[in-house]
Amino acid sequence: MQKMVTILGPTASGKTQLAAALAYRLHLDGQDAEVLSGDSRQVYRGMTIGTGKDLDDYVVEGYPVPYHLIDICEPGTKYNLFQYQQDFHKAYEEIRGRGALPILCGGTGLYIESVLKGYQLSPVPQNQPLRDELEGKSLEELTAMLINLKQQTGSNMHNQTDVDTAQRAIRAIEIETYNLEHPTELRAMPAVPSIIIGVSIGREARREKISRRLRQRLDEGMVDEIRALLNSGIPAEDLIYYGLEYKYVTEYVVGQTAFDEMFQRLEIAIHQFAKRQMTWFRGMERRGFTIHWVDALLPMDEKLKQIFCTIGS
């Protein structure tokens, strides 16, 4: 069988359930499988509801599907793509060493593509003098600086996540400045061969699921989760840095917005995020990746049947 199966899709497409169901079905067939998360925010401990970890999905018919790269660092820290590559390859080799099939599952296209393609990256240290110099600049000013730097380094603005907040923009400027001033030998990472399964969901169905899931997460205590993180000493700006739920709910908790305004703005932001995810995945296809799409609304057994036909098992 192929060395790895990748299951990707936009938020609320049911990809985690599908990956766990695939691992369970393989287990019944005598092939152990373990899931590697491809999500940039599920790495943080204590950030469970807002990041949609849905850990119950990893228990199928009483069988606990092993998973990795979830809850591996402290909230408030700035996990990055370079660290993800290192952590992914360590877990990937351990899984293969056990004779199990790795299943990469997530919606962070940059993280997924970085391991499938073998991005070459170098760690970038924090530049406190530069941060002090940039402090107080508007997001518009920071964005203009970042665009200028990327033009000089030949880097592309793949999407808008680098400029969601001033903190993100400053970190992106820090990285581009380092790459411009300190050309370093890039650290080669091997590309990982994989059959890629994409979970496709129509725009209206996706919007309905996103809205329903947002209400459910608020009912399940997402506000309390974020309030607890703030009470633990994590600065509000550090939570806002993570974007989406943590940005908008934090602003509500600290009194910057009313609940209804928070809900409306967050709902719109998640819809826009899902659209950007699909744009990235379509871009992967243009960059040479073959993605085998399955309909998110099909019954689980039918989705699994299509996947097994694709992976040849």
N, C-alpha and C positions, 0 to 999 in steps of 0.2 A: 504493500500500500504506500501511497505518497507519504513523504516524511512529515508533512503537516497539512492540516485543513484550516483554512481561515474563514470565519463567518463574520461578515461586516454588514452594516446597515445603519440607517438613521435612528435617532432616539425614538423610542416607543414602537419599534418594529418587531420586538419579541426575539431579538437575536440571542440573548442570554438563555432563554428557555430552550431555544433550538439547539444551541451548543451543548447544553446539559443533557437534553434528550438524545442527541447524537452520541455523546459519551456513554450514556447509559445503555443505548442499544448496542454499541460496540462492545461494552462490558458483557452484555448477555451473550454476544457472539464469541466471547473469549479473547477479545482485544481490549486491553485496558487503554483508557484515554484520559488526559488531563487538560484542563482549560487554562489558557494564559489570557489574562485580561489585556485588552488593547484600549484602555480608557485612561486619559490623562489625569482624571480627578479621583478615580476609585483607589488610587494608591494611598490616600490619606486616611489615617485612623480617625474615627469619630465623625467622619463626614459620610454618613451612610444613606440617610433618606434623600438628601439633596443631590447626591451623585447617582442615585438609582442603583445601588449595588444589588438589591433584590436577592440577597443571599439564600433565601428560601428556594429560589429557582435551581440552586445547585443540589437540592435533594430531590431525587426522582424515584418514585415508588419505594421510598425508604432508603435508597442508595445514595450516599454522599459522594457527589462527583468532586474529585480533587480540583482545586483552583489555585492560581498563583497571581502575583503582582497586584493583589488587593490588600489594603491595610498594611503597607510596608514602610510608611514614613509618617512623621508627625504633622498634624495640621498647623498651618502657619509657615511651614517651610516652602521653598520654591523648587519642587521637583522639576526636572527638565528632560529633554529628549535624549541627551547624552547618557544621563543616568538610566533612562528607560532601556536604552539599547544594552547597557551592561547587565542590568537586572534580567532583561528578557533572555539574553543568551545564556546566562548562568542557569536559569530555570529550565530553558529549552534543552540544554545539554543534560541536565539531571533527569528530566522526563524521558529523553531518548535513552539514557543510560539504564533506566528501569524497563526498557522495552515497551514503553507506552507511546501512544500516538498523541502528539501535541495538537491541541485545537486552539488557535488564536481567535479571540472573539472580542469585538469592540466597535466603537464608532468614531474613535479619534484617528482620522485618516492619515495624519502626519506620522503618528506613532506606528501604525500598521505598515505604512509604506516604507518607513525607515528600516524596518527589519526585513521586510520582503525584498527590498532592493539593495540593502546593505549600504545605507547612507554612511558617508565618511565624516565624522565629527570630531571636534576637539573640545575639551572642557574650557569654559571661559570663566576666569575668576571675577569676583566682585571688584568693581572700581569705585571706591567710596568718594574720591575727589570728583569724579565725573558725576556721580549721583548727587553730590552736594551742589554741583554747578547746575544740574538740571532741575533741582527741586524748586517748585513754584512756577515752573513753566506750564502753560496751558496744554491740554491734550492736542489742540490744533498745532501748536508750535512744535511739540514733540513729534507728531506725525510727519510734519514737513521735514524735520531733521532726519527722521528714520528713512523716509523716501530718498532723500539726498544721499545718505550713507549707503543704502542698498544699491543705488545707481553706481556708486563708486566701487563697491565690492562685487558687483555683478549678481547680487542676490535678488530674487523676485519676491514681491509682496503676494504670497500665495492666497492669503485671505485676510480678513480684518481682525483676527484674534490678537495680533501683536499690538493693536491700538484700541482694544476694548476699554482699557483704563490707563491712567498715567503711569501706574507702576509697571504694567506690562510693556508700555512704550519705552520706558526708561531701561528696562532689562533688555529689550530688543536693540536699543541704541548702544547699550553696553557691549552686547555681543558683536554688533557690526563694527563698532569702534575698535574692539580687540582684534577682529579679523583684518581690519584695515592696517592697524599699526603693528601687529605682531603676526606676520605670516608664519604659520606653524605647519609641521608635517601632519597631514590629516591621518587620523587613526582609522585604518581599514577594518570594516566589519563585514563578514561574509553575508552574501545574500542567502535568504532561506527559501528553498523551493516549496511551493504550497499550491494546492488547489483552492481557489477562492470562491466562496459561496456568498452571494449578495442577497439580502432580504429586502425585497421591493414592496413598498406600500404606497398606494395612491395618495395624492395630495389631500383629498377630503378625509379619507380614513385616517391618515396620519394626523391631521389637525384635530380630529375628534378624539383620538387616543391620547394625544399630548394634553389636551384640555382636561380630559377625564383623569388622567394620571396626575396632573398637577393638583387638581382638587383632592385626590386621594392622598397625595403626599402631605398636603397641608393638614388634612384630617388626621393623618398618622403621626403628626408631631414635628414637621419640618421646622416650624418656627421655634419650638422648644429646643430642637437639636442645635440650631444656630445660636439661640440665646445661651445655651450651655457652653458652647465653644467660646463665646464672648466672655462669659463669666469665668472661664478657665484662664483668662488672661491673654487670649489671642486678640490683637488689635483689630478693630473693625476694618481698617484698610487692607489688612492681610486677607480677610475673608472676601472682601469685595474684589480682590485681585483674582480670585478663582472664577469670577463671572457667573452668569445665569442665576440659579437659585441663591447662591451665596452672596452675590452682589445685591440683588433686589430685596431679598428677605432681610439681609443685614441692614440695608437702608431703612427698611420698615421698623425693625427692632430698635434701632437707635433714634427713631423718631423723625427721620428725614422725609418719609412718605406715609400716606394713609394706606390701610390694608387694601381697599379696592383699587387704588392706583398701583400699588405694588403688584397685585394679581394681574391686572391688565397689561402692565409693562413687561412682566415676566413671561406671561403667556405669549405675547408678541415676540419676545426675544428668543424663546425656545422654538417657535415656528421658524424664525429666521435662521436659527442655528441648524435645525434639521435640513433646511434647504441648502445651507452651506455644506453640510455633510454630503448630501447627494451630489452637489457640484464637485466636491473633491473626488468622490468615487467615480464619477463619470470622467473626471480628469485622469484618474488612474488608468481607465480603459484607453484613453487617448495616448497615455504614456507607455502602452504596451502590455498592460495586465489584462488577462482574460478573467472576467467575473461571470460566474454562472448564477443567474438570478432566479430566485424562487419567490412566489407570491406569499407575502406575510399572512394573508387571510385564508390560505389553504389550511385544512386540518393538519395537525402535527404529523400524523402517519404519512400523509401525502407528501409533505415537505421532506420528511426523512427518506421516503422512497426515491424522490428526485435526487437527493444528495447521494444516496448509495449508488444510483445509476451513474452519477457524475464521477464519484471517486473509484468506481469499479470494484466495489466490495459486495 
